[in-house]
Amino acid sequence: MELQNTVKEALNALYHHPDDGVHLQADRWLQDFQRTLDAWQVADNLLHDATSNLETLIFCSQTLRSKVQRDFEELPSEAFHPLRDSLNNLLRKFHKGPPKVRTQISIAVAALAVHVSAEDWGDGGIVKWLHEEMNLHPEFIPGFLELLTVLPEEVSNYKIAARPERRRQFEKELTSQMEIALNILTACLNINELKEQVLEAFASWLRLKHGIPGSVLASHPLVLTALSSLNSELLSEAAVNVISELIHYTAAGSSGGVSVQMPLIQVLVPQVMNLKGQLRDSSKDEEDVKAITRLFSDMGDSYVELIATGSDESMLIVHALLEVASHPEYYIASMTFNFWHSLQVNLTRWESYISFVNESSIEAERNRRLEVFRPAYESLVSIVSSRIQYPQDYQDLSYEDLKEFKQTRYAVADVLIDAASVLGGDATLRILYMKLDEAAACCHNEQSEWHPAEAALFGIRAISTYVSTVEAEVMPKVMDRLLKLPQHPQLLQTVCLTIGAYSKWLDVASSGPSILPSVLHILMSGMGISDSAAAAAVAFRQICDDCRLKLSGCLDGLFHTYHGAVNGEGSFKVSADDSLHLVEALSKVITELPPDHAKRALEALCLPVVTPLQEVVRQGPDTLNSKPARDLTVHIDRFGYIFRYVKHAEAVADAIQRLWPIFKAIFDIRAWDMQTMESLCRACKYAVRTSGRYMEFTIGAMLEEIQGLYQQHHQPCFLYLSSEVIKIFGSDPYCANYLKSLIEALFMHTTHLLTSIQEFTARPDIADDCFLLASRCIRYCPQLFIPSAVFPSLVDCSLIGITVQHREASKSILTFLSDIFDLANSAEGKQYLPIRNSVIIPRGSSITRILIASLTGALPSSRRELVTYTLLSLSRAYGQQSVVWAKESVSLIPLTAVTEVERSRFLKALSDAVSGADDNALSVPIEDLSDVCRRNRTVMEIVQQSLRPLELSIAPVS
């Protein structure tokens, strides 16, 4: 009684006390209380207490539901029947509400049924038990109906701490009793006020996708009631839910699929088609129209393979969906977009025609279908393209409204791409050009109505990759039109992006040489207006990329633009970030030059970038040290782009050699600054990647620099720069000595930094880059790394950090370990197996224990796939020895957490892996062990305390 009163007082404080601090304290106390064993009895007592108020009833029903879901194993086995009887009494007590309380009690009973097998439940399982209860106590049917509704939903409720095998059994039990459930619901149809609840329960059971033949369902009273209720104001929502589930049911593989369910489909489709007239009924509420649209969309999505055959019946559905697509409300029209995509995929992919005997018949059928659907997709293009026009008041739109409008445009662009896939890009272009031509005729100056022209261009840009590069009928007209459009900022932005999207066409088109200067002039104009500068820079990059051969003779003009944008000269308003597009553009044009010309052009490209850095370095260490990082990285990032995109290895190597004194000065003075170091290391990485072995004169000095600086400043980027060097030079015998010195120094220092899981958590970037580097060493220079003295230390370090919660760091560590275990998969790696085994075998038991701990809760379940792969790699590398290690580990877990059967299945999976079984075949028992150990907090704590993943070695349990 005392605890019950405390709960009431805490709830009163939570909901009614004026002090927020008291609220917080009460909330914490109530959460802690819910985890106690006493919560069972207290919640049950208060629910049966007639004096409990609504707040108490809601809290206690939630507590009892949560306890049954998560903590059922706390109770002794003999507690089941009293608990079931108490919940049954509560279900009767609250059969008329409050609804929130009744729902929680219903879920609690359903969760109890998930935990307890049909045999242990008695009375033939919960559905038969429920049938008996409803017969004995018809006055409580509303409460029992809610339980019948939530039962199938609990099959996929992973909040319930049931063992995986038991969850699968529960689903089988329900599907075996589906006929009884439907009989109960059919009997309840006689009670008019319960029809809506009956239909919702029927929809819930249909989600199990159990294979009841279509011929049975086609004439079933529940189905006929749902169909007849589609026009009922009171029941239409529940009826729509049922019909929607029936449509999904008929298409589900587990129900036998479309062919088996055809009798039901032949009943459903005409009934849904009869609703078509309501789409345009102005008296209909928008929610009603949305519900009807949902049925048409479900029908299209589920029967898309049937519709794709192009029969007369299927075209009726297509025309209905076109009508939906033309609905003035976007959120209704967009419900069809997925159908148009699925239909396009079905019409165009080769796999849709495999039933035809040969290529000629496949091609003939494909062309027939495309022709059948051509008018529908042509209409679709006209319908949806009207939705991408900027509203007149777009400048007054809120951030959220503008974001929503842009998402609408992207969605419509996807539909246009689907249409272009069916019609062909050139045909789609002709439709969209008509809109552009009409709009451009009314668009003479910046004060003109520019919105329709911009929308038409947006559509034309969206389908650019589908338009032939040799299209000569419409594209010249498009280019002529857009060159003459007024330079309104929003319109100019889309003009620039459209020019960039058609850069390949500009390169191939016969008018290319003459039109390019005009196009570039437009882009220059775009770079002079803030709103369009970014788009113009992107388009400039695309033009220079695809038309580089034509532009390689126009370098002077390109350099003029480049200097203006990079230095911020003249009217250019290109931001520092967007200027990188111009750096990339010039770099790609220079790539096409002969080596001598390229070298001179590269010097000119570097000049405006290096000059400000030279000036800072010249002013001395104090100035360099005090500069904001952005003042340096804006220039260094440009070097990164130059080294990445100028594909002249020798010229880049010469450039980096000349620039090295400046880079070294920045390394020496700014090594403490992560932002600058990351930018500089990225530039060096691209230089190494592009130059390769031409960089041999600079590489030694660079490695010496980062080796020394890493030990002082611990910048992770020094490690990833080293990774790139290892990839290029790892197998070069001339570099062996200083590479060996480098990796030993870097790894030794890192192992001294990462000595505990706390250090891994505090320095995840170092851990990530360190083990990425280690994996690179295994692949590119095992001869330097595996025999080294640092290899065993790094393995020990990896074991400390496996369970770090940082996703990328954990992934790098697990990949490093699996690379070690997979060493025998490469011919070169086999020679190092004795060294590997001398390191791994003494640690095998600990490695296995920590991996199993990671699988069972030490790491999030999202990392289970990678942990499983690492564990299976270990098993394949060490055979039955690894199974012995695994047996030692799982034997540490108490039988209360994992049964002997679950252990045996897991160990058999590992043993099968040793025998060469496919990974997919092993996934279920491994996932089951993971799930069973994570089923609730208490079990997970027991498992982790048993496996102790943070201890590298533990004494065996006697």
RAZI-V731159 format. One record per residue. PSI is psi in whole degrees, -180 to 180 (* if undefined). OMEGA is omega as a letter, one per 30 degrees, with the letter a starting at -180 (NA if undefined). Layout:
psi->PSI omega->OMEGA
psi->PSI omega->OMEGA
//
This chain:
psi->-39 omega->a
psi->-43 omega->a
psi->-38 omega->l
psi->-42 omega->l
psi->-38 omega->l
psi->-41 omega->l
psi->-46 omega->l
psi->-43 omega->l
psi->-41 omega->l
psi->-41 omega->l
psi->-41 omega->l
psi->-42 omega->l
psi->-40 omega->a
psi->-43 omega->a
psi->-22 omega->a
psi->-13 omega->a
psi->137 omega->a
psi->-20 omega->a
psi->121 omega->l
psi->-33 omega->l
psi->-39 omega->l
psi->-39 omega->l
psi->-52 omega->a
psi->-43 omega->l
psi->-43 omega->l
psi->-41 omega->a
psi->-45 omega->l
psi->-42 omega->a
psi->-43 omega->a
psi->-39 omega->l
psi->-44 omega->l
psi->-40 omega->l
psi->-40 omega->a
psi->-20 omega->a
psi->-5 omega->a
psi->161 omega->l
psi->-33 omega->a
psi->-22 omega->a
psi->-32 omega->l
psi->-58 omega->a
psi->-41 omega->a
psi->-48 omega->a
psi->-43 omega->a
psi->-46 omega->a
psi->-45 omega->a
psi->-31 omega->l
psi->-33 omega->l
psi->-13 omega->a
psi->119 omega->a
psi->-18 omega->a
psi->-5 omega->a
psi->134 omega->l
psi->177 omega->a
psi->-41 omega->l
psi->-42 omega->l
psi->-42 omega->a
psi->-44 omega->a
psi->-47 omega->a
psi->-45 omega->a
psi->-35 omega->l
psi->-38 omega->l
psi->-40 omega->l
psi->-46 omega->a
psi->-41 omega->l
psi->-46 omega->a
psi->-41 omega->a
psi->-43 omega->l
psi->-42 omega->a
psi->-50 omega->a
psi->-31 omega->a
psi->23 omega->a
psi->-32 omega->a
psi->-12 omega->l
psi->-28 omega->a
psi->147 omega->l
psi->156 omega->a
psi->-33 omega->a
psi->-8 omega->a
psi->-12 omega->a
psi->-54 omega->a
psi->-46 omega->l
psi->-38 omega->l
psi->-46 omega->l
psi->-44 omega->a
psi->-40 omega->l
psi->-45 omega->l
psi->-37 omega->l
psi->-44 omega->l
psi->-39 omega->l
psi->-38 omega->l
psi->-39 omega->l
psi->-43 omega->a
psi->-41 omega->a
psi->26 omega->a
psi->-22 omega->l
psi->4 omega->l
psi->-177 omega->g
psi->142 omega->a
psi->-41 omega->a
psi->-39 omega->a
psi->-45 omega->a
psi->-41 omega->l
psi->-45 omega->a
psi->-40 omega->l
psi->-41 omega->l
psi->-44 omega->l
psi->-38 omega->l
psi->-44 omega->l
psi->-43 omega->l
psi->-42 omega->l
psi->-37 omega->l
psi->-39 omega->l
psi->-30 omega->l
psi->-40 omega->a
psi->-36 omega->a
psi->127 omega->a
psi->160 omega->a
psi->-36 omega->l
psi->-45 omega->a
psi->-30 omega->l
psi->-40 omega->a
psi->172 omega->l
psi->23 omega->l
psi->16 omega->l
psi->171 omega->a
psi->-36 omega->a
psi->-45 omega->l
psi->-39 omega->l
psi->-43 omega->a
psi->-39 omega->l
psi->-46 omega->l
psi->-44 omega->a
psi->-40 omega->a
psi->-35 omega->l
psi->-39 omega->a
psi->-32 omega->a
psi->69 omega->a
psi->-22 omega->a
psi->-18 omega->a
psi->16 omega->a
psi->-40 omega->a
psi->-43 omega->l
psi->-42 omega->l
psi->-34 omega->l
psi->-39 omega->l
psi->-40 omega->l
psi->-42 omega->l
psi->-30 omega->l
psi->-43 omega->a
psi->-19 omega->a
psi->-54 omega->a
psi->-28 omega->a
psi->-27 omega->a
psi->-11 omega->l
psi->-39 omega->a
psi->19 omega->l
psi->103 omega->a
psi->7 omega->l
psi->-20 omega->a
psi->125 omega->a
psi->54 omega->l
psi->152 omega->l
psi->147 omega->a
psi->-43 omega->a
psi->-41 omega->l
psi->-37 omega->l
psi->-42 omega->l
psi->-40 omega->l
psi->-41 omega->a
psi->-42 omega->l
psi->-42 omega->l
psi->-41 omega->l
psi->-44 omega->a
psi->-45 omega->a
psi->-33 omega->l
psi->-20 omega->a
psi->16 omega->a
psi->-38 omega->a
psi->-41 omega->l
psi->-44 omega->a
psi->-44 omega->a
psi->-32 omega->l
psi->-41 omega->l
psi->-47 omega->a
psi->-39 omega->l
psi->-42 omega->l
psi->-34 omega->a
psi->-13 omega->l
psi->-22 omega->a
psi->-16 omega->l
psi->104 omega->a
psi->-44 omega->a
psi->-9 omega->l
psi->2 omega->a
psi->-43 omega->a
psi->-45 omega->l
psi->-38 omega->l
psi->-45 omega->a
psi->-40 omega->l
psi->-39 omega->l
psi->-39 omega->l
psi->-45 omega->l
psi->-40 omega->l
psi->-43 omega->a
psi->-30 omega->l
psi->-27 omega->a
psi->-15 omega->l
psi->-16 omega->l
psi->40 omega->l
psi->141 omega->a
psi->66 omega->l
psi->128 omega->a
psi->146 omega->l
psi->-32 omega->a
psi->-31 omega->l
psi->-49 omega->a
psi->-31 omega->a
psi->-32 omega->a
psi->13 omega->a
psi->138 omega->a
psi->-36 omega->a
psi->-40 omega->l
psi->-45 omega->a
psi->-37 omega->l
psi->-43 omega->l
psi->-44 omega->a
psi->-42 omega->a
psi->-17 omega->a
psi->0 omega->a
psi->-30 omega->a
psi->6 omega->l
psi->130 omega->a
psi->-38 omega->a
psi->-35 omega->a
psi->-1 omega->a
psi->-38 omega->a
psi->-47 omega->l
psi->-38 omega->l
psi->-42 omega->l
psi->-42 omega->l
psi->-42 omega->l
psi->-49 omega->a
psi->-39 omega->l
psi->-46 omega->l
psi->-36 omega->l
psi->-40 omega->l
psi->-48 omega->l
psi->-39 omega->a
psi->-43 omega->a
psi->-23 omega->a
psi->-7 omega->a
psi->137 omega->l
psi->-37 omega->a
psi->-17 omega->l
psi->3 omega->l
psi->-15 omega->l
psi->-179 omega->a
psi->-42 omega->a
psi->-43 omega->a
psi->-34 omega->a
psi->10 omega->a
psi->-40 omega->l
psi->-38 omega->l
psi->-41 omega->l
psi->-41 omega->a
psi->-20 omega->l
psi->-42 omega->a
psi->-46 omega->a
psi->-50 omega->l
psi->-37 omega->a
psi->-41 omega->l
psi->-41 omega->a
psi->-30 omega->l
psi->-17 omega->a
psi->-3 omega->a
psi->-38 omega->a
psi->-26 omega->a
psi->-15 omega->l
psi->-31 omega->a
psi->8 omega->a
psi->110 omega->a
psi->-20 omega->l
psi->-12 omega->a
psi->135 omega->l
psi->146 omega->a
psi->-35 omega->l
psi->-35 omega->l
psi->-43 omega->l
psi->-40 omega->l
psi->-40 omega->l
psi->-43 omega->l
psi->-43 omega->l
psi->-40 omega->l
psi->-41 omega->a
psi->-43 omega->l
psi->-42 omega->l
psi->-42 omega->l
psi->-41 omega->a
psi->-46 omega->l
psi->-47 omega->a
psi->-41 omega->a
psi->-33 omega->a
psi->24 omega->a
psi->-34 omega->l
psi->-37 omega->l
psi->-43 omega->a
psi->-37 omega->a
psi->-16 omega->l
psi->-19 omega->l
psi->23 omega->l
psi->163 omega->a
psi->-40 omega->a
psi->-42 omega->a
psi->-31 omega->a
psi->-24 omega->l
psi->-39 omega->l
psi->-42 omega->a
psi->-44 omega->a
psi->-36 omega->l
psi->-41 omega->l
psi->-31 omega->l
psi->-38 omega->l
psi->-40 omega->l
psi->-43 omega->a
psi->-25 omega->a
psi->3 omega->l
psi->139 omega->a
psi->-28 omega->l
psi->121 omega->a
psi->-42 omega->a
psi->-22 omega->l
psi->-49 omega->a
psi->-39 omega->a
psi->-13 omega->l
psi->-16 omega->l
psi->-11 omega->a
psi->-38 omega->a
psi->-36 omega->l
psi->-47 omega->a
psi->-35 omega->l
psi->-47 omega->a
psi->-40 omega->l
psi->-43 omega->l
psi->-46 omega->l
psi->-43 omega->a
psi->-37 omega->a
psi->-32 omega->a
psi->-24 omega->a
psi->145 omega->a
psi->-35 omega->a
psi->-22 omega->a
psi->-15 omega->a
psi->17 omega->a
psi->-17 omega->l
psi->-13 omega->l
psi->148 omega->a
psi->-36 omega->a
psi->174 omega->a
psi->-37 omega->a
psi->-40 omega->l
psi->-34 omega->l
psi->-48 omega->a
psi->-40 omega->l
psi->-44 omega->a
psi->-41 omega->l
psi->-46 omega->l
psi->-38 omega->l
psi->-47 omega->a
psi->-43 omega->l
psi->-38 omega->l
psi->-39 omega->l
psi->-42 omega->a
psi->-2 omega->a
psi->-51 omega->a
psi->-37 omega->a
psi->-44 omega->a
psi->-32 omega->l
psi->-43 omega->l
psi->-40 omega->a
psi->-42 omega->l
psi->-46 omega->a
psi->-38 omega->a
psi->-52 omega->a
psi->-27 omega->a
psi->-18 omega->l
psi->-10 omega->a
psi->-3 omega->a
psi->9 omega->a
psi->131 omega->l
psi->137 omega->l
psi->155 omega->a
psi->-35 omega->a
psi->30 omega->a
psi->-30 omega->a
psi->-21 omega->a
psi->-2 omega->a
psi->145 omega->l
psi->165 omega->l
psi->-45 omega->a
psi->-40 omega->l
psi->-39 omega->l
psi->-41 omega->l
psi->-43 omega->l
psi->-41 omega->l
psi->-42 omega->l
psi->-37 omega->l
psi->-35 omega->l
psi->-44 omega->l
psi->-42 omega->l
psi->-39 omega->l
psi->-42 omega->l
psi->-38 omega->l
psi->-40 omega->l
psi->-38 omega->l
psi->-41 omega->l
psi->-38 omega->l
psi->-41 omega->l
psi->-43 omega->l
psi->-42 omega->l
psi->-31 omega->l
psi->-32 omega->a
psi->-48 omega->a
psi->-24 omega->a
psi->144 omega->a
psi->-38 omega->a
psi->-41 omega->l
psi->-41 omega->l
psi->-39 omega->l
psi->-40 omega->a
psi->-40 omega->l
psi->-46 omega->a
psi->-32 omega->l
psi->-35 omega->l
psi->-39 omega->l
psi->-41 omega->l
psi->-44 omega->a
psi->-43 omega->l
psi->-42 omega->a
psi->-40 omega->a
psi->-29 omega->l
psi->-24 omega->a
psi->9 omega->a
psi->86 omega->a
psi->-28 omega->a
psi->178 omega->a
psi->-17 omega->l
psi->-7 omega->a
psi->169 omega->l
psi->101 omega->a
psi->-15 omega->a
psi->-46 omega->a
psi->-39 omega->l
psi->-41 omega->l
psi->-41 omega->a
psi->-43 omega->l
psi->-41 omega->l
psi->-38 omega->l
psi->-43 omega->l
psi->-43 omega->l
psi->-40 omega->l
psi->-39 omega->a
psi->-34 omega->a
psi->15 omega->a
psi->-40 omega->a
psi->-12 omega->a
psi->-9 omega->l
psi->132 omega->a
psi->142 omega->l
psi->-12 omega->l
psi->11 omega->l
psi->122 omega->a
psi->0 omega->a
psi->-49 omega->a
psi->-39 omega->a
psi->-41 omega->l
psi->-37 omega->l
psi->-39 omega->l
psi->-49 omega->a
psi->-40 omega->l
psi->-42 omega->l
psi->-48 omega->a
psi->-23 omega->l
psi->-20 omega->a
psi->-2 omega->a
psi->149 omega->l
psi->155 omega->a
psi->56 omega->l
psi->136 omega->a
psi->-46 omega->a
psi->-39 omega->l
psi->-42 omega->l
psi->-37 omega->l
psi->-47 omega->a
psi->-35 omega->l
psi->-47 omega->a
psi->-46 omega->a
psi->-35 omega->l
psi->-42 omega->l
psi->-47 omega->l
psi->-39 omega->a
psi->-28 omega->a
psi->28 omega->a
psi->-36 omega->l
psi->-38 omega->l
psi->-42 omega->l
psi->-34 omega->l
psi->-40 omega->a
psi->-33 omega->a
psi->143 omega->a
psi->-27 omega->l
psi->3 omega->a
psi->-58 omega->a
psi->-38 omega->a
psi->-28 omega->a
psi->-23 omega->a
psi->-45 omega->l
psi->-40 omega->l
psi->-40 omega->l
psi->-46 omega->a
psi->-34 omega->l
psi->-41 omega->l
psi->-43 omega->a
psi->-36 omega->l
psi->-42 omega->l
psi->-42 omega->l
psi->-38 omega->a
psi->-11 omega->l
psi->-1 omega->l
psi->128 omega->a
psi->-45 omega->a
psi->-26 omega->a
psi->-2 omega->a
psi->-43 omega->a
psi->-45 omega->l
psi->-41 omega->l
psi->-39 omega->l
psi->-42 omega->l
psi->-46 omega->a
psi->-39 omega->l
psi->-43 omega->l
psi->-43 omega->a
psi->-41 omega->l
psi->-46 omega->a
psi->-31 omega->l
psi->-52 omega->a
psi->-23 omega->a
psi->26 omega->a
psi->-36 omega->a
psi->-41 omega->l
psi->-31 omega->a
psi->-11 omega->a
psi->-18 omega->l
psi->1 omega->a
psi->33 omega->a
psi->-34 omega->a
psi->-47 omega->l
psi->-40 omega->l
psi->-41 omega->l
psi->-33 omega->l
psi->-46 omega->l
psi->-44 omega->a
psi->-50 omega->a
psi->-43 omega->a
psi->-43 omega->a
psi->-43 omega->a
psi->-39 omega->a
psi->-5 omega->a
psi->32 omega->a
psi->160 omega->l
psi->-141 omega->a
psi->3 omega->a
psi->137 omega->a
psi->39 omega->a
psi->129 omega->a
psi->165 omega->l
psi->-43 omega->l
psi->-43 omega->a
psi->-22 omega->l
psi->-21 omega->l
psi->-28 omega->l
psi->-38 omega->l
psi->-38 omega->l
psi->-47 omega->l
psi->-41 omega->a
psi->-52 omega->a
psi->-37 omega->a
psi->-39 omega->a
psi->-34 omega->l
psi->-43 omega->l
psi->-33 omega->l
psi->-31 omega->a
psi->-5 omega->a
psi->156 omega->l
psi->156 omega->a
psi->-45 omega->a
psi->-46 omega->l
psi->-39 omega->a
psi->-40 omega->a
psi->-44 omega->l
psi->-41 omega->l
psi->-37 omega->l
psi->-40 omega->l
psi->-43 omega->l
psi->-35 omega->l
psi->-38 omega->a
psi->-24 omega->a
psi->-53 omega->a
psi->-14 omega->l
psi->-42 omega->a
psi->-28 omega->a
psi->-49 omega->l
psi->-31 omega->l
psi->-40 omega->l
psi->-42 omega->a
psi->-42 omega->l
psi->-45 omega->a
psi->-39 omega->a
psi->-30 omega->a
psi->-6 omega->l
psi->166 omega->a
psi->-38 omega->a
psi->-44 omega->l
psi->-46 omega->a
psi->-39 omega->a
psi->-28 omega->a
psi->-8 omega->a
psi->140 omega->l
psi->143 omega->a
psi->-40 omega->a
psi->-32 omega->l
psi->-25 omega->l
psi->-45 omega->a
psi->-26 omega->l
psi->-34 omega->l
psi->-40 omega->a
psi->-38 omega->l
psi->-34 omega->l
psi->-38 omega->l
psi->-40 omega->l
psi->-44 omega->l
psi->-40 omega->l
psi->-50 omega->a
psi->-27 omega->a
psi->-38 omega->a
psi->-14 omega->l
psi->104 omega->a
psi->57 omega->l
psi->95 omega->a
psi->-46 omega->a
psi->-40 omega->a
psi->-42 omega->l
psi->-40 omega->l
psi->-41 omega->l
psi->-40 omega->a
psi->-44 omega->a
psi->-32 omega->l
psi->-40 omega->l
psi->-35 omega->a
psi->-14 omega->a
psi->-42 omega->l
psi->-38 omega->l
psi->-45 omega->l
psi->-41 omega->a
psi->-40 omega->l
psi->-41 omega->l
psi->-43 omega->l
psi->-50 omega->a
psi->-42 omega->a
psi->-33 omega->a
psi->20 omega->a
psi->-21 omega->l
psi->-16 omega->a
psi->105 omega->a
psi->-43 omega->a
psi->-46 omega->l
psi->-42 omega->a
psi->-38 omega->l
psi->-42 omega->l
psi->-45 omega->a
psi->-43 omega->l
psi->-35 omega->l
psi->-43 omega->l
psi->-43 omega->l
psi->-37 omega->l
psi->-46 omega->a
psi->-33 omega->l
psi->-45 omega->l
psi->-44 omega->a
psi->-41 omega->a
psi->-42 omega->a
psi->-32 omega->a
psi->-133 omega->a
psi->-9 omega->l
psi->-15 omega->a
psi->14 omega->a
psi->-26 omega->a
psi->-25 omega->a
psi->-25 omega->a
psi->-39 omega->a
psi->-46 omega->l
psi->-38 omega->l
psi->-45 omega->a
psi->-39 omega->l
psi->-39 omega->l
psi->-52 omega->a
psi->-29 omega->l
psi->-44 omega->a
psi->-42 omega->a
psi->-33 omega->a
psi->-38 omega->a
psi->-21 omega->l
psi->-37 omega->a
psi->-11 omega->l
psi->40 omega->l
psi->124 omega->a
psi->-30 omega->a
psi->-24 omega->l
psi->-31 omega->l
psi->-43 omega->a
psi->-27 omega->l
psi->-40 omega->l
psi->-36 omega->l
psi->-42 omega->a
psi->-40 omega->l
psi->-43 omega->l
psi->-41 omega->a
psi->-39 omega->a
psi->-43 omega->a
psi->1 omega->a
psi->-36 omega->a
psi->5 omega->a
psi->113 omega->a
psi->-27 omega->a
psi->-22 omega->a
psi->-1 omega->a
psi->-45 omega->a
psi->-49 omega->a
psi->-23 omega->l
psi->-40 omega->l
psi->-44 omega->l
psi->-41 omega->a
psi->-54 omega->a
psi->-34 omega->l
psi->-41 omega->a
psi->-46 omega->a
psi->-47 omega->a
psi->-40 omega->a
psi->-43 omega->a
psi->-39 omega->a
psi->-41 omega->l
psi->-27 omega->l
psi->-24 omega->l
psi->-44 omega->a
psi->79 omega->a
psi->-2 omega->l
psi->163 omega->l
psi->-28 omega->l
psi->-39 omega->l
psi->-40 omega->l
psi->-41 omega->a
psi->-37 omega->a
psi->-26 omega->a
psi->56 omega->a
psi->-31 omega->a
psi->-38 omega->l
psi->-44 omega->l
psi->-46 omega->a
psi->-54 omega->a
psi->-31 omega->l
psi->-48 omega->a
psi->-22 omega->l
psi->-42 omega->l
psi->-42 omega->a
psi->-41 omega->l
psi->-39 omega->l
psi->-40 omega->l
psi->-40 omega->l
psi->-38 omega->a
psi->-37 omega->a
psi->-23 omega->l
psi->56 omega->l
psi->-27 omega->a
psi->-24 omega->l
psi->-34 omega->a
psi->-53 omega->a
psi->-40 omega->l
psi->-5 omega->a
psi->160 omega->a
psi->-19 omega->a
psi->-16 omega->a
psi->-51 omega->l
psi->-37 omega->a
psi->-38 omega->a
psi->-34 omega->l
psi->-46 omega->l
psi->-41 omega->l
psi->-41 omega->a
psi->-36 omega->a
psi->-34 omega->l
psi->-36 omega->a
psi->0 omega->a
psi->-42 omega->a
psi->15 omega->l
psi->139 omega->a
psi->-17 omega->l
psi->122 omega->a
psi->-51 omega->a
psi->-39 omega->l
psi->-46 omega->l
psi->-43 omega->l
psi->-43 omega->a
psi->-40 omega->a
psi->-46 omega->a
psi->-38 omega->l
psi->-41 omega->l
psi->-47 omega->a
psi->-44 omega->a
psi->-32 omega->l
psi->-37 omega->l
psi->-46 omega->a
psi->-30 omega->a
psi->13 omega->a
psi->-35 omega->a
psi->-11 omega->a
psi->-16 omega->l
psi->146 omega->a
psi->-39 omega->a
psi->-33 omega->a
psi->-27 omega->a
psi->-33 omega->a
psi->-16 omega->a
psi->6 omega->a
psi->-42 omega->l
psi->-42 omega->l
psi->-47 omega->l
psi->-47 omega->a
psi->-35 omega->l
psi->-24 omega->l
psi->-44 omega->a
psi->-43 omega->a
psi->-45 omega->l
psi->-22 omega->a
psi->1 omega->a
psi->-43 omega->a
psi->-43 omega->l
psi->-43 omega->l
psi->-46 omega->a
psi->-44 omega->a
psi->-43 omega->a
psi->-38 omega->l
psi->-42 omega->l
psi->-36 omega->l
psi->-39 omega->l
psi->-39 omega->l
psi->-33 omega->a
psi->14 omega->l
psi->-19 omega->a
psi->-27 omega->l
psi->155 omega->l
psi->154 omega->a
psi->-21 omega->l
psi->-18 omega->l
psi->8 omega->a
psi->-40 omega->a
psi->-44 omega->a
psi->-40 omega->l
psi->-43 omega->l
psi->-44 omega->l
psi->-43 omega->a
psi->-42 omega->a
psi->-42 omega->l
psi->-34 omega->l
psi->-42 omega->l
psi->-43 omega->a
psi->-43 omega->a
psi->-31 omega->a
psi->-35 omega->a
psi->9 omega->l
psi->-140 omega->a
psi->-24 omega->l
psi->-39 omega->l
psi->-32 omega->l
psi->-37 omega->l
psi->-44 omega->l
psi->-42 omega->a
psi->-39 omega->l
psi->-41 omega->l
psi->-41 omega->a
psi->-49 omega->a
psi->-23 omega->l
psi->-16 omega->l
psi->-23 omega->a
psi->127 omega->a
psi->150 omega->a
psi->-18 omega->l
psi->-26 omega->a
psi->-45 omega->a
psi->126 omega->a
psi->166 omega->l
psi->-36 omega->l
psi->-43 omega->a
psi->-38 omega->l
psi->-48 omega->a
psi->-41 omega->l
psi->-41 omega->l
psi->-47 omega->a
psi->-35 omega->l
psi->-38 omega->l
psi->-44 omega->l
psi->-39 omega->l
psi->-39 omega->l
psi->-34 omega->l
psi->-40 omega->l
psi->-36 omega->a
psi->-1 omega->l
psi->16 omega->l
psi->153 omega->l
psi->141 omega->a
psi->-39 omega->a
psi->-34 omega->a
psi->-19 omega->a
psi->-8 omega->a
psi->-37 omega->a
psi->-53 omega->a
psi->-31 omega->l
psi->-44 omega->l
psi->-37 omega->l
psi->-44 omega->l
psi->-43 omega->l
psi->-47 omega->a
psi->-42 omega->a
psi->-30 omega->l
psi->-13 omega->a
psi->9 omega->a
psi->-26 omega->l
psi->171 omega->a
psi->-41 omega->a
psi->-47 omega->a
psi->-43 omega->a
psi->-40 omega->l
psi->-41 omega->l
psi->-45 omega->a
psi->-47 omega->a
psi->-35 omega->l
psi->-28 omega->l
psi->-40 omega->a
psi->-24 omega->l
psi->66 omega->a
psi->-17 omega->a
psi->-3 omega->l
psi->126 omega->a
psi->-32 omega->l
psi->141 omega->l
psi->150 omega->a
psi->140 omega->l
psi->146 omega->l
psi->128 omega->a
psi->* omega->NA
//
